[in-house]
């Protein structure tokens, strides 16, 4: 099982919360792109991409 975690600096308040659910993607590139786009919109502070079977799951925090 492979995983990649990316921690991102908080852009706003330390009280930022993520409301995103884990999201299934087809590749690590798709997972990282999805996570980076959500982070740029301020929707999360970090995420992990974890291989689960044929999918790569993006777990936000």
HUVENJO-V53898 format. One record per residue. N is the residue number from 1. OMEGA is omega in radians with two decimals (NA if undefined). BURIAL is I if it has 9 or more other ideal C-beta (glycine too) atoms within 8 Angstrom, else O. Layout:
n;omega;burial
N;OMEGA;BURIAL
N;OMEGA;BURIAL
This chain:
n;omega;burial
1;3.12;O
2;3.08;O
3;3.07;O
4;3.12;I
5;3.13;O
6;3.07;I
7;-3.11;O
8;3.12;O
9;3.09;O
10;3.14;O
11;-3.07;O
12;-3.06;O
13;3.05;O
14;-3.13;O
15;-3.13;O
16;3.14;I
17;3.03;O
18;3.08;I
19;-3.14;O
20;3.06;O
21;3.03;O
22;-3.07;O
23;3.14;I
24;3.11;O
25;-3.09;I
26;-3.09;O
27;3.08;O
28;3.12;I
29;3.12;O
30;3.13;I
31;-3.12;I
32;3.09;I
33;3.12;O
34;3.14;I
35;3.13;I
36;3.12;I
37;3.11;O
38;3.12;I
39;3.12;I
40;3.08;O
41;3.13;O
42;-3.08;O
43;3.13;I
44;3.12;I
45;3.11;I
46;-3.14;I
47;3.05;I
48;3.03;I
49;-3.04;I
50;3.07;I
51;3.08;I
52;-3.08;O
53;-3.13;O
54;-3.07;O
55;2.96;I
56;-3.06;I
57;3.07;I
58;3.10;I
59;-3.12;I
60;2.95;I
61;NA;O
